[in-house]
Amino acid sequence: MERLFGRPLPEGVTAESWEISAHRSAPTLVDDGPLAGTSLPELAARYGTRLAGRRATGALERSAFPLLFKLLDANQALSVQVHPSDAHTRPGETGKTEMWYVLHAEPGAEVILGVTPDIDAATLRHAASEGRIEELLNRVAVRPGDAVLVPAGTVHAILPGVVLAEIQQSSDVTYRLYDWGRPGPEDGGRELHVEQALAAAGFGHDDAPASGSPASQPPGVQSPAVVEDRNGVRREALAVCDKFVVERVTLAAGAAFEGNLNGETFEAWGVVSGSATIAPAAGPPRRLDAVRFALLPAAMGAFRVTAPETPAVALRTYLPPAPDGP
């Protein structure tokens, strides 16, 4: 992620880093301590709900970890994609609802979120076949600090000049609807999946509306909701859905967030500005500088996150309770 450290990427390069992942495509490893080198899938299999929490029981029964955390640096437009929902994915995978937190955006930077109103499957399919789908895509301007919820089934793309953190269901299923005129598989390029993308977006399902689907018209940039603001700790809910909750936690210099993991859910903390120290009740503290992520086990108990020297901003992610659960 060179651009995050002040060195632009070469023209045409898109960087992607999987920071916390138990997906078979790119599992991450413990980087220090007695379990150093152990993969996250191994940890999930060994510790089960002690690691992921009781709210993750369904995922663990499928030998899966619920969420995946990435960093993305788009130096060129990423393909226009659609991810399926849980109900419409392939065997062995979950759906893929995701959330973007914008770390850096060049002036005028945009993302694609949904399509223009009153678009049906036939119109979108025809535009894709003629290479003129760009005129039907809904563009949304983004700035650093913006949070964007991208429900499964949303037509979407990240455009040039955007660096973001992505929090998503642990899935690697992507249907490409359009790739900006780049070479196809016959010329050594990538395959498109127009019919699968249309179906995943709702256009191809029996219960789809006549023109588009609710998921194809997302609300765009989220409005943060203040959860707490006292003693130098400000918490804002950025994305709340049935797959995850993401908060932005802003710590004044010297301030501390007091947490307690009681077995219900893990937490993932990613420092996006400044540096912070995570200290369990028993065990050595761990310093996180921007942009680094850490996974806190559900059985961890009490912990403290502090900004010891300068203010810090972090993303805090956890699993939501079931509608009738704790």
KANOR-V41052 format. One line per field, one symbol per residue. phi: phi as a letter, one per 20 degrees, with the letter a starting at -180 (. if undefined). burial: b if it has 9 or more other ideal C-beta (glycine too) atoms within 8 Angstrom, else e. A space follows every 50 residues. Layout:
# KANOR-V41052
phi=???
burial=???
This chain:
# KANOR-V41052
phi=.gffdndffggndddbceecbdfffafedfeanfdgnfffgfffffdlff eeoffeggfffelcefccccdcceebffgfcbdfegfceegncefbeccd deebbfgnfccecmcffmddfffffffffemcfgfdeeecfccgnfdcec fgnefbaddgncdbeddbffbcecdeeaclmfgeffdnedfecfffffff fofdefefffcmbgfecffnffegdfebbblndddcfebcbfdaccdddd dfgnfcedcbedofbfcddcfdbmbbddcffcpffcecefdcdcddffef nfbcdcdfdcgbccedcbefffgddf
burial=bbbbeeeebeeeebbeebbbbbbeeebbbbeeeeebeebbbebbeebbbe bbbbbbeebbeeebbbbbbbbbbbbbbbbbbbbbbeebbeeebbbbbbbb bbbbbeeebbbbbbbeeebbbebbbebbeeeebeebbbbbebeeebbbbb bbbbbbbbbbebbbbbbbbbbebebbbbbeeeebeeeeebebbbebbbbb bbbbbeebeeebbebbbbeebbebeeeeeeeebebbbbbebeebbbbbbb bbbebbbebebebbbbbbbbbbebbbbbbbeeeeeeebebbbbbbbbbbb bbbbbbbeeebbbbbbbbbbeeeeee
